[in-house]
Amino acid sequence: MNLSAMPVFDAHKQAQQAYFSRKPQVLAAAFTLIEVLVVLIIIGILAALALPDFSKTREDALDREAKATLKVVHAGEDVYNYEIGHYAHCPDINQINAMLKLAIPAAGKWSYKAESPGPEYNNFTAQATRLGDDSRIWQVTQETDEPVKL
């Protein structure tokens, strides 16, 4: 029996020759773990530096919203006083909208009220209180055109 004629050995020999004759593969360029961690740390530091500036900008925008709304309430109170003869007493935003004929959104970051002691007193005080932070209050009166922070 001729063992060299067996197909198994020929297939094995051909596989060995194909394996050892192939060219070595060049590994693709990749980042090391250290490089990736350094980049993530730098991004984290930059985000930590930018976050306080973003928070301050956001709070400033919310303050401008309250001041603008109080100016609208002030104008509405002036019109109401001109038409009725005294300032309106409105303990919440829904009554402000109804009595002063305004369309201020009820949902928001501020709670609004416009108080007047009564028809015999010709004055009012309108306030915007930040929801969740009672220390942030803006106020306008019949004597002041610009809201002031309390």
GROMACS elastic network, one bead per residue, 0.5 to 0.9 nm:
[ bonds ]
;  ai    aj funct       b0    kb
    1     5     6  0.88599   500
    2     5     6  0.57050   500
    2     6     6  0.74175   500
    3     6     6  0.55097   500
    3     9     6  0.85472   500
    4     7     6  0.81102   500
    4     9     6  0.72452   500
    4    10     6  0.79595   500
    5     8     6  0.88648   500
    5     9     6  0.82341   500
    5    10     6  0.80370   500
    6     9     6  0.61608   500
    6    10     6  0.70364   500
    7    10     6  0.51287   500
    7    11     6  0.61724   500
    7    12     6  0.86092   500
    8    11     6  0.52581   500
    8    12     6  0.62093   500
    8    13     6  0.86007   500
    9    13     6  0.59695   500
    9    14     6  0.84531   500
   10    13     6  0.50428   500
   10    14     6  0.60593   500
   10    15     6  0.85366   500
   11    14     6  0.50979   500
   11    15     6  0.61508   500
   11    16     6  0.86733   500
   12    15     6  0.51060   500
   12    16     6  0.62519   500
   12    17     6  0.86714   500
   13    16     6  0.51401   500
   13    17     6  0.62318   500
   13    18     6  0.86401   500
   14    17     6  0.51191   500
   14    18     6  0.61338   500
   14    19     6  0.85730   500
   15    18     6  0.50869   500
   15    19     6  0.60722   500
   15    20     6  0.86369   500
   16    19     6  0.51154   500
   16    20     6  0.61514   500
   16    21     6  0.83552   500
   17    20     6  0.53650   500
   17    21     6  0.58374   500
   17    22     6  0.85700   500
   18    21     6  0.52690   500
   18    22     6  0.62872   500
   19    22     6  0.58223   500
   20    23     6  0.82906   500
   22    25     6  0.88010   500
   27    30     6  0.85645   500
   31    34     6  0.81433   500
   31    35     6  0.61767   500
   31    36     6  0.66805   500
   32    35     6  0.52968   500
   32    36     6  0.64681   500
   32    37     6  0.87627   500
   33    36     6  0.51969   500
   33    37     6  0.61944   500
   33    38     6  0.86681   500
   34    37     6  0.50988   500
   34    38     6  0.61491   500
   34    39     6  0.86965   500
   35    38     6  0.51763   500
   35    39     6  0.63395   500
   35    40     6  0.87326   500
   36    39     6  0.52361   500
   36    40     6  0.62831   500
   36    41     6  0.87169   500
   37    40     6  0.50651   500
   37    41     6  0.61431   500
   37    42     6  0.86485   500
   38    41     6  0.51350   500
   38    42     6  0.62623   500
   38    43     6  0.87018   500
   39    42     6  0.51583   500
   39    43     6  0.62433   500
   39    44     6  0.86187   500
   40    43     6  0.51064   500
   40    44     6  0.61253   500
   40    45     6  0.86777   500
   41    44     6  0.50022   500
   41    45     6  0.62247   500
   41    46     6  0.86929   500
   42    45     6  0.51336   500
   42    46     6  0.62682   500
   42    47     6  0.86342   500
   43    46     6  0.51593   500
   43    47     6  0.61487   500
   43    48     6  0.86177   500
   44    47     6  0.51019   500
   44    48     6  0.61503   500
   44    49     6  0.86643   500
   45    48     6  0.50899   500
   45    49     6  0.62890   500
   45    50     6  0.87563   500
   46    49     6  0.51225   500
   46    50     6  0.62656   500
   46    51     6  0.87021   500
   47    50     6  0.51083   500
   47    51     6  0.60187   500
   48    51     6  0.54116   500
   48    52     6  0.75000   500
   49    52     6  0.67049   500
   49    53     6  0.76490   500
   50    53     6  0.54424   500
   50    54     6  0.63265   500
   50    55     6  0.88917   500
   51    54     6  0.50969   500
   51    55     6  0.62570   500
   51    56     6  0.87388   500
   52    55     6  0.50873   500
   52    56     6  0.62357   500
   52    57     6  0.86088   500
   53    56     6  0.52181   500
   53    57     6  0.61840   500
   53    58     6  0.86158   500
   54    57     6  0.50902   500
   54    58     6  0.61225   500
   54    59     6  0.86629   500
   55    58     6  0.50736   500
   55    59     6  0.62137   500
   55    60     6  0.85899   500
   56    59     6  0.51418   500
   56    60     6  0.61202   500
   56    61     6  0.86279   500
   57    60     6  0.50756   500
   57    61     6  0.62373   500
   57    62     6  0.87151   500
   58    61     6  0.51334   500
   58    62     6  0.63136   500
   58    63     6  0.87206   500
   59    62     6  0.50169   500
   59    63     6  0.61747   500
   59    64     6  0.86401   500
   60    63     6  0.50463   500
   60    64     6  0.62539   500
   60    65     6  0.86735   500
   61    64     6  0.50787   500
   61    65     6  0.62874   500
   61    66     6  0.88482   500
   62    66     6  0.64204   500
   62    67     6  0.87462   500
   62   109     6  0.76981   500
   62   110     6  0.86743   500
   62   130     6  0.89326   500
   63    66     6  0.51590   500
   63    67     6  0.62071   500
   63    68     6  0.86043   500
   63   130     6  0.89704   500
   63   136     6  0.88314   500
   63   138     6  0.82103   500
   64    67     6  0.50680   500
   64    68     6  0.60529   500
   64    69     6  0.85169   500
   65    68     6  0.52475   500
   65    69     6  0.61856   500
   65    70     6  0.86310   500
   65   110     6  0.89781   500
   66    69     6  0.51549   500
   66    70     6  0.61271   500
   66    71     6  0.86657   500
   66   109     6  0.88736   500
   66   110     6  0.70452   500
   66   112     6  0.87646   500
   66   127     6  0.89546   500
   66   128     6  0.62181   500
   66   129     6  0.85116   500
   66   130     6  0.86225   500
   66   138     6  0.71525   500
   66   147     6  0.87169   500
   67    70     6  0.51140   500
   67    71     6  0.62822   500
   67    72     6  0.88016   500
   67   128     6  0.81617   500
   67   138     6  0.70431   500
   67   139     6  0.83389   500
   67   140     6  0.86869   500
   67   146     6  0.76975   500
   67   147     6  0.57658   500
   67   148     6  0.82555   500
   68    71     6  0.51272   500
   68    72     6  0.64709   500
   68    73     6  0.87996   500
   68   147     6  0.85330   500
   69    72     6  0.50670   500
   69    73     6  0.62669   500
   69    74     6  0.85907   500
   69   104     6  0.75676   500
   69   112     6  0.88791   500
   69   128     6  0.84939   500
   70    74     6  0.60075   500
   70    75     6  0.85757   500
   70   112     6  0.83090   500
   70   126     6  0.68354   500
   70   127     6  0.72545   500
   70   128     6  0.72101   500
   70   138     6  0.81495   500
   70   139     6  0.74686   500
   70   140     6  0.66376   500
   70   146     6  0.85212   500
   70   147     6  0.67587   500
   71    75     6  0.62628   500
   71    76     6  0.85931   500
   71   140     6  0.77335   500
   71   145     6  0.71267   500
   71   146     6  0.70966   500
   71   147     6  0.72301   500
   72    75     6  0.51154   500
   72    76     6  0.61442   500
   72    77     6  0.86008   500
   72   102     6  0.82914   500
   72   104     6  0.88974   500
   73    77     6  0.60547   500
   73    78     6  0.85521   500
   73    96     6  0.76642   500
   73    97     6  0.89930   500
   73   100     6  0.77170   500
   73   102     6  0.80295   500
   73   114     6  0.78018   500
   73   126     6  0.73408   500
   73   140     6  0.89379   500
   74    77     6  0.51098   500
   74    78     6  0.62539   500
   74    79     6  0.87726   500
   74   114     6  0.88733   500
   74   125     6  0.88779   500
   74   126     6  0.74468   500
   74   140     6  0.71938   500
   74   141     6  0.74242   500
   74   142     6  0.70614   500
   74   144     6  0.89778   500
   74   145     6  0.75768   500
   75    78     6  0.50621   500
   75    79     6  0.63367   500
   75    80     6  0.86220   500
   76    79     6  0.51568   500
   76    80     6  0.60911   500
   76    81     6  0.85434   500
   76    96     6  0.87485   500
   76    99     6  0.89227   500
   76   100     6  0.52986   500
   76   101     6  0.74685   500
   76   102     6  0.73438   500
   77    81     6  0.59936   500
   77    82     6  0.84761   500
   77    86     6  0.87270   500
   77    87     6  0.59005   500
   77    88     6  0.66056   500
   77   100     6  0.65534   500
   77   114     6  0.85041   500
   77   124     6  0.80997   500
   77   142     6  0.81819   500
   78    81     6  0.50944   500
   78    82     6  0.61515   500
   78    83     6  0.86885   500
   78    86     6  0.89414   500
   78    87     6  0.74332   500
   78   142     6  0.78159   500
   79    82     6  0.50157   500
   79    83     6  0.61728   500
   79    84     6  0.84783   500
   79    87     6  0.89424   500
   79   100     6  0.78837   500
   80    83     6  0.51892   500
   80    84     6  0.57836   500
   80    85     6  0.74337   500
   80    86     6  0.71793   500
   80    87     6  0.63092   500
   80    88     6  0.69256   500
   80    99     6  0.80191   500
   80   100     6  0.62844   500
   80   101     6  0.89767   500
   81    84     6  0.53432   500
   81    88     6  0.75090   500
   81   122     6  0.84836   500
   82    85     6  0.56675   500
   82    86     6  0.75059   500
   82    87     6  0.87005   500
   83    86     6  0.83280   500
   84    87     6  0.78800   500
   84    88     6  0.89317   500
   85   119     6  0.77672   500
   85   122     6  0.85313   500
   86   116     6  0.86544   500
   86   118     6  0.77600   500
   86   119     6  0.52351   500
   86   120     6  0.78910   500
   86   121     6  0.78127   500
   86   122     6  0.58880   500
   86   123     6  0.78249   500
   87   115     6  0.83133   500
   87   116     6  0.61310   500
   87   117     6  0.88432   500
   87   118     6  0.76892   500
   87   119     6  0.69942   500
   87   121     6  0.85484   500
   87   122     6  0.65720   500
   87   123     6  0.64322   500
   87   124     6  0.62386   500
   88    96     6  0.83084   500
   88    99     6  0.71290   500
   88   100     6  0.76868   500
   88   114     6  0.73196   500
   88   115     6  0.70084   500
   88   116     6  0.61403   500
   88   118     6  0.81559   500
   88   119     6  0.84855   500
   88   124     6  0.76897   500
   89    95     6  0.84546   500
   89    96     6  0.82609   500
   89    99     6  0.86962   500
   89   113     6  0.83359   500
   89   114     6  0.58677   500
   89   117     6  0.74627   500
   89   118     6  0.75614   500
   89   124     6  0.78282   500
   90    93     6  0.74368   500
   90    94     6  0.82114   500
   90    95     6  0.52634   500
   90    96     6  0.53145   500
   90    97     6  0.89134   500
   90    99     6  0.76232   500
   90   100     6  0.89734   500
   90   112     6  0.89134   500
   90   113     6  0.58073   500
   90   115     6  0.57443   500
   90   116     6  0.79650   500
   90   126     6  0.88999   500
   91    94     6  0.85488   500
   91    95     6  0.68898   500
   91    96     6  0.76494   500
   91   112     6  0.77099   500
   91   114     6  0.60737   500
   91   115     6  0.64781   500
   92    95     6  0.56482   500
   92    96     6  0.63258   500
   92    97     6  0.88561   500
   92   111     6  0.73605   500
   92   112     6  0.58155   500
   92   114     6  0.75009   500
   93    97     6  0.61309   500
   93    98     6  0.85694   500
   93   104     6  0.73661   500
   93   105     6  0.81100   500
   93   106     6  0.61180   500
   93   111     6  0.72124   500
   93   112     6  0.55195   500
   93   113     6  0.63097   500
   93   114     6  0.85988   500
   94    97     6  0.52121   500
   94    98     6  0.62119   500
   94    99     6  0.86258   500
   94   104     6  0.85268   500
   94   105     6  0.89652   500
   94   106     6  0.69370   500
   95    99     6  0.57555   500
   95   100     6  0.79082   500
   95   113     6  0.86582   500
   96    99     6  0.55050   500
   96   100     6  0.55931   500
   96   101     6  0.75226   500
   96   102     6  0.70377   500
   96   103     6  0.88094   500
   96   104     6  0.83285   500
   96   112     6  0.82514   500
   96   113     6  0.72183   500
   96   114     6  0.70965   500
   97   100     6  0.55712   500
   97   101     6  0.52443   500
   97   103     6  0.55878   500
   97   104     6  0.64224   500
   97   105     6  0.88689   500
   98   101     6  0.52479   500
   98   102     6  0.68264   500
   98   103     6  0.84447   500
   99   102     6  0.79453   500
  103   106     6  0.87421   500
  104   107     6  0.89883   500
  105   108     6  0.70246   500
  106   110     6  0.88147   500
  106   111     6  0.83781   500
  107   110     6  0.81842   500
  107   111     6  0.89374   500
  108   111     6  0.78851   500
  108   131     6  0.84474   500
  109   129     6  0.86179   500
  109   130     6  0.60099   500
  109   131     6  0.55650   500
  109   132     6  0.84538   500
  110   128     6  0.59753   500
  110   129     6  0.54859   500
  110   131     6  0.53221   500
  110   132     6  0.89887   500
  111   127     6  0.80414   500
  111   128     6  0.55227   500
  111   129     6  0.51202   500
  111   130     6  0.62970   500
  111   131     6  0.63294   500
  112   126     6  0.72857   500
  112   127     6  0.56742   500
  112   129     6  0.64895   500
  112   130     6  0.89232   500
  113   125     6  0.82203   500
  113   126     6  0.55742   500
  113   127     6  0.54751   500
  113   128     6  0.67881   500
  113   129     6  0.86887   500
  114   124     6  0.67443   500
  114   125     6  0.56219   500
  114   127     6  0.63904   500
  115   118     6  0.87929   500
  115   123     6  0.87056   500
  115   124     6  0.54872   500
  115   125     6  0.53270   500
  115   126     6  0.61910   500
  115   127     6  0.84803   500
  116   119     6  0.78758   500
  116   121     6  0.75837   500
  116   122     6  0.79104   500
  116   123     6  0.60898   500
  116   125     6  0.65444   500
  116   126     6  0.87633   500
  117   120     6  0.79979   500
  117   121     6  0.62525   500
  117   122     6  0.83645   500
  117   123     6  0.75209   500
  117   124     6  0.72725   500
  118   121     6  0.55322   500
  118   122     6  0.76203   500
  118   123     6  0.83716   500
  118   124     6  0.89389   500
  119   122     6  0.64545   500
  119   123     6  0.87138   500
  121   124     6  0.84958   500
  122   142     6  0.86733   500
  123   141     6  0.73784   500
  123   142     6  0.58773   500
  123   143     6  0.82498   500
  124   140     6  0.85175   500
  124   141     6  0.56879   500
  124   142     6  0.58225   500
  124   143     6  0.89311   500
  125   139     6  0.69384   500
  125   140     6  0.59301   500
  125   142     6  0.69595   500
  126   138     6  0.83866   500
  126   139     6  0.56513   500
  126   140     6  0.53309   500
  126   141     6  0.62189   500
  126   142     6  0.87854   500
  127   137     6  0.67636   500
  127   138     6  0.56235   500
  127   140     6  0.65447   500
  127   141     6  0.87739   500
  127   147     6  0.87497   500
  128   136     6  0.82559   500
  128   137     6  0.56051   500
  128   138     6  0.51572   500
  128   139     6  0.64347   500
  128   140     6  0.89730   500
  129   132     6  0.88543   500
  129   133     6  0.76660   500
  129   134     6  0.62272   500
  129   135     6  0.78761   500
  129   136     6  0.59639   500
  129   138     6  0.66324   500
  129   139     6  0.87844   500
  130   133     6  0.53745   500
  130   134     6  0.60825   500
  130   135     6  0.77136   500
  130   136     6  0.54941   500
  130   137     6  0.64398   500
  130   138     6  0.86967   500
  131   134     6  0.68719   500
  131   136     6  0.86683   500
  133   136     6  0.59597   500
  133   137     6  0.87075   500
  134   137     6  0.68730   500
  135   150     6  0.81295   500
  136   149     6  0.74702   500
  136   150     6  0.73340   500
  137   148     6  0.84984   500
  137   149     6  0.58820   500
  137   150     6  0.55220   500
  138   147     6  0.60898   500
  138   148     6  0.55040   500
  138   150     6  0.59298   500
  139   146     6  0.86461   500
  139   147     6  0.52028   500
  139   148     6  0.53840   500
  139   149     6  0.63542   500
  139   150     6  0.69638   500
  140   143     6  0.79958   500
  140   144     6  0.59777   500
  140   145     6  0.69604   500
  140   146     6  0.65699   500
  140   148     6  0.64600   500
  141   144     6  0.52952   500
  141   145     6  0.75154   500
  141   146     6  0.87603   500
  141   147     6  0.79648   500
  142   145     6  0.74671   500
  144   147     6  0.70773   500
  144   148     6  0.86047   500
